[in-house]
Amino acid sequence: MEKTQVSSQNQPHERTVDSKALFGDEREITISHREDLYRLSITKLGKLILTK
């Protein structure tokens, strides 16, 4: 049986945004999605946490 390779050209384009562009000098931002608000925070260890 032959293996089929999936070309990256067939993958949907994903936009990449640098976290510095989102946060600037802040450690927390609010994201509005539909009618809900989410909080995206940078932890002390540099990880990202998204909470509703």
mmCIF entry with sequence, helices, sheets and N, C-alpha, C, O atoms, coordinates in Angstrom:
data_MODEL
# 
_entry.id   MODEL 
# 
_entity.id                         1 
_entity.type                       polymer 
_entity.pdbx_number_of_molecules   1 
# 
_entity_poly.entity_id                      1 
_entity_poly.type                           'polypeptide(L)' 
_entity_poly.nstd_linkage                   no 
_entity_poly.nstd_monomer                   no 
_entity_poly.pdbx_seq_one_letter_code       MEKTQVSSQNQPHERTVDSKALFGDEREITISHREDLYRLSITKLGKLILTK 
_entity_poly.pdbx_seq_one_letter_code_can   MEKTQVSSQNQPHERTVDSKALFGDEREITISHREDLYRLSITKLGKLILTK 
_entity_poly.pdbx_strand_id                 A 
# 
loop_
_entity_poly_seq.entity_id 
_entity_poly_seq.num 
_entity_poly_seq.mon_id 
_entity_poly_seq.hetero 
1 1  MET n 
1 2  GLU n 
1 3  LYS n 
1 4  THR n 
1 5  GLN n 
1 6  VAL n 
1 7  SER n 
1 8  SER n 
1 9  GLN n 
1 10 ASN n 
1 11 GLN n 
1 12 PRO n 
1 13 HIS n 
1 14 GLU n 
1 15 ARG n 
1 16 THR n 
1 17 VAL n 
1 18 ASP n 
1 19 SER n 
1 20 LYS n 
1 21 ALA n 
1 22 LEU n 
1 23 PHE n 
1 24 GLY n 
1 25 ASP n 
1 26 GLU n 
1 27 ARG n 
1 28 GLU n 
1 29 ILE n 
1 30 THR n 
1 31 ILE n 
1 32 SER n 
1 33 HIS n 
1 34 ARG n 
1 35 GLU n 
1 36 ASP n 
1 37 LEU n 
1 38 TYR n 
1 39 ARG n 
1 40 LEU n 
1 41 SER n 
1 42 ILE n 
1 43 THR n 
1 44 LYS n 
1 45 LEU n 
1 46 GLY n 
1 47 LYS n 
1 48 LEU n 
1 49 ILE n 
1 50 LEU n 
1 51 THR n 
1 52 LYS n 
# 
_struct_asym.id          A 
_struct_asym.entity_id   1 
# 
loop_
_struct_conf.conf_type_id 
_struct_conf.id 
_struct_conf.pdbx_PDB_helix_id 
_struct_conf.beg_label_comp_id 
_struct_conf.beg_label_asym_id 
_struct_conf.beg_label_seq_id 
_struct_conf.pdbx_beg_PDB_ins_code 
_struct_conf.end_label_comp_id 
_struct_conf.end_label_asym_id 
_struct_conf.end_label_seq_id 
_struct_conf.pdbx_end_PDB_ins_code 
_struct_conf.beg_auth_comp_id 
_struct_conf.beg_auth_asym_id 
_struct_conf.beg_auth_seq_id 
_struct_conf.end_auth_comp_id 
_struct_conf.end_auth_asym_id 
_struct_conf.end_auth_seq_id 
_struct_conf.pdbx_PDB_helix_class 
_struct_conf.details 
_struct_conf.pdbx_PDB_helix_length 
HELX_P HELX_P1 AA1 SER A 8  ? ASN A 10 ? SER A 8  ASN A 10 5 ? 3 
HELX_P HELX_P2 AA2 SER A 19 ? PHE A 23 ? SER A 19 PHE A 23 1 ? 5 
# 
_struct_conf_type.id          HELX_P 
_struct_conf_type.criteria    ? 
_struct_conf_type.reference   ? 
# 
_struct_sheet.id               AA1 
_struct_sheet.type             ? 
_struct_sheet.number_strands   3 
_struct_sheet.details          ? 
# 
loop_
_struct_sheet_order.sheet_id 
_struct_sheet_order.range_id_1 
_struct_sheet_order.range_id_2 
_struct_sheet_order.offset 
_struct_sheet_order.sense 
AA1 1 2 ? anti-parallel 
AA1 2 3 ? anti-parallel 
# 
loop_
_struct_sheet_range.sheet_id 
_struct_sheet_range.id 
_struct_sheet_range.beg_label_comp_id 
_struct_sheet_range.beg_label_asym_id 
_struct_sheet_range.beg_label_seq_id 
_struct_sheet_range.pdbx_beg_PDB_ins_code 
_struct_sheet_range.end_label_comp_id 
_struct_sheet_range.end_label_asym_id 
_struct_sheet_range.end_label_seq_id 
_struct_sheet_range.pdbx_end_PDB_ins_code 
_struct_sheet_range.beg_auth_comp_id 
_struct_sheet_range.beg_auth_asym_id 
_struct_sheet_range.beg_auth_seq_id 
_struct_sheet_range.end_auth_comp_id 
_struct_sheet_range.end_auth_asym_id 
_struct_sheet_range.end_auth_seq_id 
AA1 1 GLU A 28 ? HIS A 33 ? GLU A 28 HIS A 33 
AA1 2 ASP A 36 ? ILE A 42 ? ASP A 36 ILE A 42 
AA1 3 LEU A 48 ? THR A 51 ? LEU A 48 THR A 51 
# 
loop_
_atom_site.group_PDB 
_atom_site.id 
_atom_site.type_symbol 
_atom_site.label_atom_id 
_atom_site.label_alt_id 
_atom_site.label_comp_id 
_atom_site.label_asym_id 
_atom_site.label_entity_id 
_atom_site.label_seq_id 
_atom_site.pdbx_PDB_ins_code 
_atom_site.Cartn_x 
_atom_site.Cartn_y 
_atom_site.Cartn_z 
_atom_site.occupancy 
_atom_site.B_iso_or_equiv 
_atom_site.pdbx_formal_charge 
_atom_site.auth_seq_id 
_atom_site.auth_comp_id 
_atom_site.auth_asym_id 
_atom_site.auth_atom_id 
_atom_site.pdbx_PDB_model_num 
ATOM 1   N N  . MET A 1 1  ? 0.842   -1.166 0.000  1.00 0.00 ? 1  MET A N  1 
ATOM 2   C CA . MET A 1 1  ? 0.000   0.000  0.000  1.00 0.00 ? 1  MET A CA 1 
ATOM 3   C C  . MET A 1 1  ? 0.897   1.242  0.000  1.00 0.00 ? 1  MET A C  1 
ATOM 4   O O  . MET A 1 1  ? 1.870   1.305  0.752  1.00 0.00 ? 1  MET A O  1 
ATOM 5   N N  . GLU A 1 2  ? 0.570   2.233  -0.845 1.00 0.00 ? 2  GLU A N  1 
ATOM 6   C CA . GLU A 1 2  ? 1.363   3.442  -0.933 1.00 0.00 ? 2  GLU A CA 1 
ATOM 7   C C  . GLU A 1 2  ? 0.928   4.464  0.108  1.00 0.00 ? 2  GLU A C  1 
ATOM 8   O O  . GLU A 1 2  ? -0.257  4.597  0.415  1.00 0.00 ? 2  GLU A O  1 
ATOM 9   N N  . LYS A 1 3  ? 1.910   5.182  0.644  1.00 0.00 ? 3  LYS A N  1 
ATOM 10  C CA . LYS A 1 3  ? 1.600   6.257  1.577  1.00 0.00 ? 3  LYS A CA 1 
ATOM 11  C C  . LYS A 1 3  ? 1.403   7.544  0.788  1.00 0.00 ? 3  LYS A C  1 
ATOM 12  O O  . LYS A 1 3  ? 2.152   7.833  -0.145 1.00 0.00 ? 3  LYS A O  1 
ATOM 13  N N  . THR A 1 4  ? 0.401   8.304  1.166  1.00 0.00 ? 4  THR A N  1 
ATOM 14  C CA . THR A 1 4  ? 0.140   9.575  0.512  1.00 0.00 ? 4  THR A CA 1 
ATOM 15  C C  . THR A 1 4  ? 0.622   10.708 1.402  1.00 0.00 ? 4  THR A C  1 
ATOM 16  O O  . THR A 1 4  ? 0.270   10.767 2.580  1.00 0.00 ? 4  THR A O  1 
ATOM 17  N N  . GLN A 1 5  ? 1.412   11.591 0.856  1.00 0.00 ? 5  GLN A N  1 
ATOM 18  C CA . GLN A 1 5  ? 1.878   12.743 1.611  1.00 0.00 ? 5  GLN A CA 1 
ATOM 19  C C  . GLN A 1 5  ? 0.929   13.903 1.385  1.00 0.00 ? 5  GLN A C  1 
ATOM 20  O O  . GLN A 1 5  ? 0.477   14.150 0.267  1.00 0.00 ? 5  GLN A O  1 
ATOM 21  N N  . VAL A 1 6  ? 0.635   14.613 2.466  1.00 0.00 ? 6  VAL A N  1 
ATOM 22  C CA . VAL A 1 6  ? -0.211  15.787 2.373  1.00 0.00 ? 6  VAL A CA 1 
ATOM 23  C C  . VAL A 1 6  ? 0.688   16.990 2.176  1.00 0.00 ? 6  VAL A C  1 
ATOM 24  O O  . VAL A 1 6  ? 1.588   17.241 2.978  1.00 0.00 ? 6  VAL A O  1 
ATOM 25  N N  . SER A 1 7  ? 0.447   17.726 1.118  1.00 0.00 ? 7  SER A N  1 
ATOM 26  C CA . SER A 1 7  ? 1.247   18.909 0.840  1.00 0.00 ? 7  SER A CA 1 
ATOM 27  C C  . SER A 1 7  ? 0.841   20.054 1.759  1.00 0.00 ? 7  SER A C  1 
ATOM 28  O O  . SER A 1 7  ? -0.340  20.223 2.064  1.00 0.00 ? 7  SER A O  1 
ATOM 29  N N  . SER A 1 8  ? 1.816   20.838 2.199  1.00 0.00 ? 8  SER A N  1 
ATOM 30  C CA . SER A 1 8  ? 1.502   21.991 3.038  1.00 0.00 ? 8  SER A CA 1 
ATOM 31  C C  . SER A 1 8  ? 0.701   23.023 2.262  1.00 0.00 ? 8  SER A C  1 
ATOM 32  O O  . SER A 1 8  ? 0.079   23.898 2.863  1.00 0.00 ? 8  SER A O  1 
ATOM 33  N N  . GLN A 1 9  ? 0.706   22.936 0.943  1.00 0.00 ? 9  GLN A N  1 
ATOM 34  C CA . GLN A 1 9  ? -0.070  23.856 0.123  1.00 0.00 ? 9  GLN A CA 1 
ATOM 35  C C  . GLN A 1 9  ? -1.565  23.598 0.278  1.00 0.00 ? 9  GLN A C  1 
ATOM 36  O O  . GLN A 1 9  ? -2.373  24.489 0.017  1.00 0.00 ? 9  GLN A O  1 
ATOM 37  N N  . ASN A 1 10 ? -1.941  22.407 0.695  1.00 0.00 ? 10 ASN A N  1 
ATOM 38  C CA . ASN A 1 10 ? -3.352  22.070 0.876  1.00 0.00 ? 10 ASN A CA 1 
ATOM 39  C C  . ASN A 1 10 ? -3.863  22.454 2.255  1.00 0.00 ? 10 ASN A C  1 
ATOM 40  O O  . ASN A 1 10 ? -5.063  22.381 2.515  1.00 0.00 ? 10 ASN A O  1 
ATOM 41  N N  . GLN A 1 11 ? -2.964  22.861 3.137  1.00 0.00 ? 11 GLN A N  1 
ATOM 42  C CA . GLN A 1 11 ? -3.355  23.231 4.495  1.00 0.00 ? 11 GLN A CA 1 
ATOM 43  C C  . GLN A 1 11 ? -3.892  24.657 4.494  1.00 0.00 ? 11 GLN A C  1 
ATOM 44  O O  . GLN A 1 11 ? -3.394  25.507 3.757  1.00 0.00 ? 11 GLN A O  1 
ATOM 45  N N  . PRO A 1 12 ? -4.921  24.930 5.328  1.00 0.00 ? 12 PRO A N  1 
ATOM 46  C CA . PRO A 1 12 ? -5.425  26.303 5.400  1.00 0.00 ? 12 PRO A CA 1 
ATOM 47  C C  . PRO A 1 12 ? -4.368  27.227 5.982  1.00 0.00 ? 12 PRO A C  1 
ATOM 48  O O  . PRO A 1 12 ? -3.583  26.824 6.840  1.00 0.00 ? 12 PRO A O  1 
ATOM 49  N N  . HIS A 1 13 ? -4.351  28.457 5.514  1.00 0.00 ? 13 HIS A N  1 
ATOM 50  C CA . HIS A 1 13 ? -3.372  29.438 5.985  1.00 0.00 ? 13 HIS A CA 1 
ATOM 51  C C  . HIS A 1 13 ? -3.702  29.862 7.405  1.00 0.00 ? 13 HIS A C  1 
ATOM 52  O O  . HIS A 1 13 ? -4.838  30.241 7.692  1.00 0.00 ? 13 HIS A O  1 
ATOM 53  N N  . GLU A 1 14 ? -2.744  29.804 8.276  1.00 0.00 ? 14 GLU A N  1 
ATOM 54  C CA . GLU A 1 14 ? -2.907  30.253 9.655  1.00 0.00 ? 14 GLU A CA 1 
ATOM 55  C C  . GLU A 1 14 ? -2.091  31.519 9.844  1.00 0.00 ? 14 GLU A C  1 
ATOM 56  O O  . GLU A 1 14 ? -0.919  31.571 9.472  1.00 0.00 ? 14 GLU A O  1 
ATOM 57  N N  . ARG A 1 15 ? -2.707  32.532 10.418 1.00 0.00 ? 15 ARG A N  1 
ATOM 58  C CA . ARG A 1 15 ? -2.021  33.791 10.670 1.00 0.00 ? 15 ARG A CA 1 
ATOM 59  C C  . ARG A 1 15 ? -1.242  33.678 11.970 1.00 0.00 ? 15 ARG A C  1 
ATOM 60  O O  . ARG A 1 15 ? -1.773  33.186 12.966 1.00 0.00 ? 15 ARG A O  1 
ATOM 61  N N  . THR A 1 16 ? -0.013  34.118 11.978 1.00 0.00 ? 16 THR A N  1 
ATOM 62  C CA . THR A 1 16 ? 0.813   34.114 13.174 1.00 0.00 ? 16 THR A CA 1 
ATOM 63  C C  . THR A 1 16 ? 0.972   35.544 13.663 1.00 0.00 ? 16 THR A C  1 
ATOM 64  O O  . THR A 1 16 ? 1.332   36.441 12.902 1.00 0.00 ? 16 THR A O  1 
ATOM 65  N N  . VAL A 1 17 ? 0.694   35.742 14.959 1.00 0.00 ? 17 VAL A N  1 
ATOM 66  C CA . VAL A 1 17 ? 0.830   37.057 15.575 1.00 0.00 ? 17 VAL A CA 1 
ATOM 67  C C  . VAL A 1 17 ? 1.796   36.917 16.742 1.00 0.00 ? 17 VAL A C  1 
ATOM 68  O O  . VAL A 1 17 ? 1.590   36.074 17.615 1.00 0.00 ? 17 VAL A O  1 
ATOM 69  N N  . ASP A 1 18 ? 2.839   37.726 16.771 1.00 0.00 ? 18 ASP A N  1 
ATOM 70  C CA . ASP A 1 18 ? 3.794   37.699 17.863 1.00 0.00 ? 18 ASP A CA 1 
ATOM 71  C C  . ASP A 1 18 ? 3.117   38.198 19.131 1.00 0.00 ? 18 ASP A C  1 
ATOM 72  O O  . ASP A 1 18 ? 2.379   39.182 19.091 1.00 0.00 ? 18 ASP A O  1 
ATOM 73  N N  . SER A 1 19 ? 3.355   37.538 20.246 1.00 0.00 ? 19 SER A N  1 
ATOM 74  C CA . SER A 1 19 ? 2.703   37.914 21.499 1.00 0.00 ? 19 SER A CA 1 
ATOM 75  C C  . SER A 1 19 ? 3.040   39.341 21.915 1.00 0.00 ? 19 SER A C  1 
ATOM 76  O O  . SER A 1 19 ? 2.222   40.009 22.548 1.00 0.00 ? 19 SER A O  1 
ATOM 77  N N  . LYS A 1 20 ? 4.227   39.813 21.569 1.00 0.00 ? 20 LYS A N  1 
ATOM 78  C CA . LYS A 1 20 ? 4.615   41.194 21.894 1.00 0.00 ? 20 LYS A CA 1 
ATOM 79  C C  . LYS A 1 20 ? 3.702   42.191 21.179 1.00 0.00 ? 20 LYS A C  1 
ATOM 80  O O  . LYS A 1 20 ? 3.418   43.267 21.705 1.00 0.00 ? 20 LYS A O  1 
ATOM 81  N N  . ALA A 1 21 ? 3.245   41.828 19.981 1.00 0.00 ? 21 ALA A N  1 
ATOM 82  C CA . ALA A 1 21 ? 2.316   42.687 19.243 1.00 0.00 ? 21 ALA A CA 1 
ATOM 83  C C  . ALA A 1 21 ? 0.957   42.736 19.932 1.00 0.00 ? 21 ALA A C  1 
ATOM 84  O O  . ALA A 1 21 ? 0.270   43.755 19.869 1.00 0.00 ? 21 ALA A O  1 
ATOM 85  N N  . LEU A 1 22 ? 0.561   41.650 20.587 1.00 0.00 ? 22 LEU A N  1 
ATOM 86  C CA . LEU A 1 22 ? -0.724  41.618 21.299 1.00 0.00 ? 22 LEU A CA 1 
ATOM 87  C C  . LEU A 1 22 ? -0.636  42.302 22.653 1.00 0.00 ? 22 LEU A C  1 
ATOM 88  O O  . LEU A 1 22 ? -1.507  43.095 23.013 1.00 0.00 ? 22 LEU A O  1 
ATOM 89  N N  . PHE A 1 23 ? 0.412   41.997 23.399 1.00 0.00 ? 23 PHE A N  1 
ATOM 90  C CA . PHE A 1 23 ? 0.513   42.440 24.783 1.00 0.00 ? 23 PHE A CA 1 
ATOM 91  C C  . PHE A 1 23 ? 1.212   43.783 24.955 1.00 0.00 ? 23 PHE A C  1 
ATOM 92  O O  . PHE A 1 23 ? 0.895   44.521 25.888 1.00 0.00 ? 23 PHE A O  1 
ATOM 93  N N  . GLY A 1 24 ? 2.149   44.114 24.083 1.00 0.00 ? 24 GLY A N  1 
ATOM 94  C CA . GLY A 1 24 ? 2.950   45.319 24.295 1.00 0.00 ? 24 GLY A CA 1 
ATOM 95  C C  . GLY A 1 24 ? 3.706   45.165 25.606 1.00 0.00 ? 24 GLY A C  1 
ATOM 96  O O  . GLY A 1 24 ? 4.440   44.194 25.786 1.00 0.00 ? 24 GLY A O  1 
ATOM 97  N N  . ASP A 1 25 ? 3.534   46.111 26.523 1.00 0.00 ? 25 ASP A N  1 
ATOM 98  C CA . ASP A 1 25 ? 4.190   46.044 27.830 1.00 0.00 ? 25 ASP A CA 1 
ATOM 99  C C  . ASP A 1 25 ? 3.296   45.446 28.909 1.00 0.00 ? 25 ASP A C  1 
ATOM 100 O O  . ASP A 1 25 ? 3.703   45.350 30.067 1.00 0.00 ? 25 ASP A O  1 
ATOM 101 N N  . GLU A 1 26 ? 2.081   45.042 28.539 1.00 0.00 ? 26 GLU A N  1 
ATOM 102 C CA . GLU A 1 26 ? 1.123   44.481 29.501 1.00 0.00 ? 26 GLU A CA 1 
ATOM 103 C C  . GLU A 1 26 ? 1.349   42.986 29.680 1.00 0.00 ? 26 GLU A C  1 
ATOM 104 O O  . GLU A 1 26 ? 2.017   42.352 28.865 1.00 0.00 ? 26 GLU A O  1 
ATOM 105 N N  . ARG A 1 27 ? 0.795   42.431 30.740 1.00 0.00 ? 27 ARG A N  1 
ATOM 106 C CA . ARG A 1 27 ? 0.876   40.987 30.987 1.00 0.00 ? 27 ARG A CA 1 
ATOM 107 C C  . ARG A 1 27 ? -0.495  40.327 30.841 1.00 0.00 ? 27 ARG A C  1 
ATOM 108 O O  . ARG A 1 27 ? -0.633  39.119 31.030 1.00 0.00 ? 27 ARG A O  1 
ATOM 109 N N  . GLU A 1 28 ? -1.500  41.126 30.505 1.00 0.00 ? 28 GLU A N  1 
ATOM 110 C CA . GLU A 1 28 ? -2.854  40.597 30.398 1.00 0.00 ? 28 GLU A CA 1 
ATOM 111 C C  . GLU A 1 28 ? -3.646  41.437 29.399 1.00 0.00 ? 28 GLU A C  1 
ATOM 112 O O  . GLU A 1 28 ? -3.556  42.665 29.398 1.00 0.00 ? 28 GLU A O  1 
ATOM 113 N N  . ILE A 1 29 ? -4.427  40.760 28.545 1.00 0.00 ? 29 ILE A N  1 
ATOM 114 C CA . ILE A 1 29 ? -5.309  41.458 27.623 1.00 0.00 ? 29 ILE A CA 1 
ATOM 115 C C  . ILE A 1 29 ? -6.679  40.805 27.673 1.00 0.00 ? 29 ILE A C  1 
ATOM 116 O O  . ILE A 1 29 ? -6.814  39.666 28.121 1.00 0.00 ? 29 ILE A O  1 
ATOM 117 N N  . THR A 1 30 ? -7.693  41.522 27.216 1.00 0.00 ? 30 THR A N  1 
ATOM 118 C CA . THR A 1 30 ? -9.049  40.989 27.126 1.00 0.00 ? 30 THR A CA 1 
ATOM 119 C C  . THR A 1 30 ? -9.381  40.797 25.652 1.00 0.00 ? 30 THR A C  1 
ATOM 120 O O  . THR A 1 30 ? -9.136  41.676 24.826 1.00 0.00 ? 30 THR A O  1 
ATOM 121 N N  . ILE A 1 31 ? -9.936  39.642 25.341 1.00 0.00 ? 31 ILE A N  1 
ATOM 122 C CA . ILE A 1 31 ? -10.316 39.304 23.970 1.00 0.00 ? 31 ILE A CA 1 
ATOM 123 C C  . ILE A 1 31 ? -11.831 39.149 23.923 1.00 0.00 ? 31 ILE A C  1 
ATOM 124 O O  . ILE A 1 31 ? -12.412 38.392 24.701 1.00 0.00 ? 31 ILE A O  1 
ATOM 125 N N  . SER A 1 32 ? -12.461 39.868 23.009 1.00 0.00 ? 32 SER A N  1 
ATOM 126 C CA . SER A 1 32 ? -13.895 39.749 22.797 1.00 0.00 ? 32 SER A CA 1 
ATOM 127 C C  . SER A 1 32 ? -14.125 38.733 21.678 1.00 0.00 ? 32 SER A C  1 
ATOM 128 O O  . SER A 1 32 ? -13.615 38.903 20.571 1.00 0.00 ? 32 SER A O  1 
ATOM 129 N N  . HIS A 1 33 ? -14.886 37.682 21.963 1.00 0.00 ? 33 HIS A N  1 
ATOM 130 C CA . HIS A 1 33 ? -15.197 36.643 20.973 1.00 0.00 ? 33 HIS A CA 1 
ATOM 131 C C  . HIS A 1 33 ? -16.693 36.400 21.004 1.00 0.00 ? 33 HIS A C  1 
ATOM 132 O O  . HIS A 1 33 ? -17.242 35.934 22.003 1.00 0.00 ? 33 HIS A O  1 
ATOM 133 N N  . ARG A 1 34 ? -17.343 36.721 19.896 1.00 0.00 ? 34 ARG A N  1 
ATOM 134 C CA . ARG A 1 34 ? -18.805 36.710 19.829 1.00 0.00 ? 34 ARG A CA 1 
ATOM 135 C C  . ARG A 1 34 ? -19.329 37.626 20.918 1.00 0.00 ? 34 ARG A C  1 
ATOM 136 O O  . ARG A 1 34 ? -19.043 38.822 20.880 1.00 0.00 ? 34 ARG A O  1 
ATOM 137 N N  . GLU A 1 35 ? -20.064 37.136 21.865 1.00 0.00 ? 35 GLU A N  1 
ATOM 138 C CA . GLU A 1 35 ? -20.575 37.997 22.935 1.00 0.00 ? 35 GLU A CA 1 
ATOM 139 C C  . GLU A 1 35 ? -19.879 37.739 24.263 1.00 0.00 ? 35 GLU A C  1 
ATOM 140 O O  . GLU A 1 35 ? -20.326 38.219 25.305 1.00 0.00 ? 35 GLU A O  1 
ATOM 141 N N  . ASP A 1 36 ? -18.788 36.984 24.231 1.00 0.00 ? 36 ASP A N  1 
ATOM 142 C CA . ASP A 1 36 ? -18.069 36.637 25.458 1.00 0.00 ? 36 ASP A CA 1 
ATOM 143 C C  . ASP A 1 36 ? -16.739 37.365 25.529 1.00 0.00 ? 36 ASP A C  1 
ATOM 144 O O  . ASP A 1 36 ? -16.148 37.709 24.506 1.00 0.00 ? 36 ASP A O  1 
ATOM 145 N N  . LEU A 1 37 ? -16.273 37.597 26.763 1.00 0.00 ? 37 LEU A N  1 
ATOM 146 C CA . LEU A 1 37 ? -14.962 38.188 27.001 1.00 0.00 ? 37 LEU A CA 1 
ATOM 147 C C  . LEU A 1 37 ? -14.040 37.132 27.602 1.00 0.00 ? 37 LEU A C  1 
ATOM 148 O O  . LEU A 1 37 ? -14.437 36.391 28.502 1.00 0.00 ? 37 LEU A O  1 
ATOM 149 N N  . TYR A 1 38 ? -12.820 37.071 27.105 1.00 0.00 ? 38 TYR A N  1 
ATOM 150 C CA . TYR A 1 38 ? -11.812 36.142 27.591 1.00 0.00 ? 38 TYR A CA 1 
ATOM 151 C C  . TYR A 1 38 ? -10.599 36.948 28.026 1.00 0.00 ? 38 TYR A C  1 
ATOM 152 O O  . TYR A 1 38 ? -10.332 38.022 27.489 1.00 0.00 ? 38 TYR A O  1 
ATOM 153 N N  . ARG A 1 39 ? -9.870  36.428 28.996 1.00 0.00 ? 39 ARG A N  1 
ATOM 154 C CA . ARG A 1 39 ? -8.657  37.068 29.474 1.00 0.00 ? 39 ARG A CA 1 
ATOM 155 C C  . ARG A 1 39 ? -7.467  36.195 29.088 1.00 0.00 ? 39 ARG A C  1 
ATOM 156 O O  . ARG A 1 39 ? -7.423  35.010 29.419 1.00 0.00 ? 39 ARG A O  1 
ATOM 157 N N  . LEU A 1 40 ? -6.517  36.782 28.395 1.00 0.00 ? 40 LEU A N  1 
ATOM 158 C CA . LEU A 1 40 ? -5.292  36.092 28.018 1.00 0.00 ? 40 LEU A CA 1 
ATOM 159 C C  . LEU A 1 40 ? -4.164  36.697 28.840 1.00 0.00 ? 40 LEU A C  1 
ATOM 160 O O  . LEU A 1 40 ? -3.890  37.894 28.751 1.00 0.00 ? 40 LEU A O  1 
ATOM 161 N N  . SER A 1 41 ? -3.512  35.857 29.642 1.00 0.00 ? 41 SER A N  1 
ATOM 162 C CA . SER A 1 41 ? -2.487  36.328 30.578 1.00 0.00 ? 41 SER A CA 1 
ATOM 163 C C  . SER A 1 41 ? -1.166  35.615 30.347 1.00 0.00 ? 41 SER A C  1 
ATOM 164 O O  . SER A 1 41 ? -1.128  34.459 29.925 1.00 0.00 ? 41 SER A O  1 
ATOM 165 N N  . ILE A 1 42 ? -0.080  36.329 30.633 1.00 0.00 ? 42 ILE A N  1 
ATOM 166 C CA . ILE A 1 42 ? 1.257   35.745 30.631 1.00 0.00 ? 42 ILE A CA 1 
ATOM 167 C C  . ILE A 1 42 ? 1.609   35.436 32.082 1.00 0.00 ? 42 ILE A C  1 
ATOM 168 O O  . ILE A 1 42 ? 1.558   36.326 32.931 1.00 0.00 ? 42 ILE A O  1 
ATOM 169 N N  . THR A 1 43 ? 1.962   34.195 32.376 1.00 0.00 ? 43 THR A N  1 
ATOM 170 C CA . THR A 1 43 ? 2.314   33.801 33.739 1.00 0.00 ? 43 THR A CA 1 
ATOM 171 C C  . THR A 1 43 ? 3.738   34.251 34.073 1.00 0.00 ? 43 THR A C  1 
ATOM 172 O O  . THR A 1 43 ? 4.467   34.739 33.209 1.00 0.00 ? 43 THR A O  1 
ATOM 173 N N  . LYS A 1 44 ? 4.115   34.079 35.326 1.00 0.00 ? 44 LYS A N  1 
ATOM 174 C CA . LYS A 1 44 ? 5.478   34.415 35.761 1.00 0.00 ? 44 LYS A CA 1 
ATOM 175 C C  . LYS A 1 44 ? 6.527   33.585 35.021 1.00 0.00 ? 44 LYS A C  1 
ATOM 176 O O  . LYS A 1 44 ? 7.665   34.022 34.849 1.00 0.00 ? 44 LYS A O  1 
ATOM 177 N N  . LEU A 1 45 ? 6.133   32.376 34.582 1.00 0.00 ? 45 LEU A N  1 
ATOM 178 C CA . LEU A 1 45 ? 7.055   31.507 33.864 1.00 0.00 ? 45 LEU A CA 1 
ATOM 179 C C  . LEU A 1 45 ? 7.008   31.721 32.349 1.00 0.00 ? 45 LEU A C  1 
ATOM 180 O O  . LEU A 1 45 ? 7.670   31.009 31.594 1.00 0.00 ? 45 LEU A O  1 
ATOM 181 N N  . GLY A 1 46 ? 6.211   32.718 31.908 1.00 0.00 ? 46 GLY A N  1 
ATOM 182 C CA . GLY A 1 46 ? 6.160   33.030 30.485 1.00 0.00 ? 46 GLY A CA 1 
ATOM 183 C C  . GLY A 1 46 ? 5.172   32.215 29.677 1.00 0.00 ? 46 GLY A C  1 
ATOM 184 O O  . GLY A 1 46 ? 5.184   32.277 28.448 1.00 0.00 ? 46 GLY A O  1 
ATOM 185 N N  . LYS A 1 47 ? 4.313   31.448 30.342 1.00 0.00 ? 47 LYS A N  1 
ATOM 186 C CA . LYS A 1 47 ? 3.298   30.664 29.640 1.00 0.00 ? 47 LYS A CA 1 
ATOM 187 C C  . LYS A 1 47 ? 2.072   31.527 29.431 1.00 0.00 ? 47 LYS A C  1 
ATOM 188 O O  . LYS A 1 47 ? 1.898   32.543 30.105 1.00 0.00 ? 47 LYS A O  1 
ATOM 189 N N  . LEU A 1 48 ? 1.204   31.120 28.481 1.00 0.00 ? 48 LEU A N  1 
ATOM 190 C CA . LEU A 1 48 ? -0.047  31.827 28.230 1.00 0.00 ? 48 LEU A CA 1 
ATOM 191 C C  . LEU A 1 48 ? -1.219  31.057 28.818 1.00 0.00 ? 48 LEU A C  1 
ATOM 192 O O  . LEU A 1 48 ? -1.291  29.833 28.707 1.00 0.00 ? 48 LEU A O  1 
ATOM 193 N N  . ILE A 1 49 ? -2.140  31.790 29.448 1.00 0.00 ? 49 ILE A N  1 
ATOM 194 C CA . ILE A 1 49 ? -3.346  31.184 30.014 1.00 0.00 ? 49 ILE A CA 1 
ATOM 195 C C  . ILE A 1 49 ? -4.542  31.974 29.492 1.00 0.00 ? 49 ILE A C  1 
ATOM 196 O O  . ILE A 1 49 ? -4.587  33.198 29.605 1.00 0.00 ? 49 ILE A O  1 
ATOM 197 N N  . LEU A 1 50 ? -5.517  31.254 28.915 1.00 0.00 ? 50 LEU A N  1 
ATOM 198 C CA . LEU A 1 50 ? -6.749  31.865 28.448 1.00 0.00 ? 50 LEU A CA 1 
ATOM 199 C C  . LEU A 1 50 ? -7.877  31.447 29.371 1.00 0.00 ? 50 LEU A C  1 
ATOM 200 O O  . LEU A 1 50 ? -8.120  30.253 29.552 1.00 0.00 ? 50 LEU A O  1 
ATOM 201 N N  . THR A 1 51 ? -8.576  32.421 29.964 1.00 0.00 ? 51 THR A N  1 
ATOM 202 C CA . THR A 1 51 ? -9.687  32.130 30.858 1.00 0.00 ? 51 THR A CA 1 
ATOM 203 C C  . THR A 1 51 ? -10.909 32.904 30.404 1.00 0.00 ? 51 THR A C  1 
ATOM 204 O O  . THR A 1 51 ? -10.805 33.960 29.780 1.00 0.00 ? 51 THR A O  1 
ATOM 205 N N  . LYS A 1 52 ? -12.060 32.359 30.728 1.00 0.00 ? 52 LYS A N  1 
ATOM 206 C CA . LYS A 1 52 ? -13.329 32.999 30.398 1.00 0.00 ? 52 LYS A CA 1 
ATOM 207 C C  . LYS A 1 52 ? -13.847 33.734 31.593 1.00 0.00 ? 52 LYS A C  1 
ATOM 208 O O  . LYS A 1 52 ? -14.913 34.346 31.527 1.00 0.00 ? 52 LYS A O  1 
# 
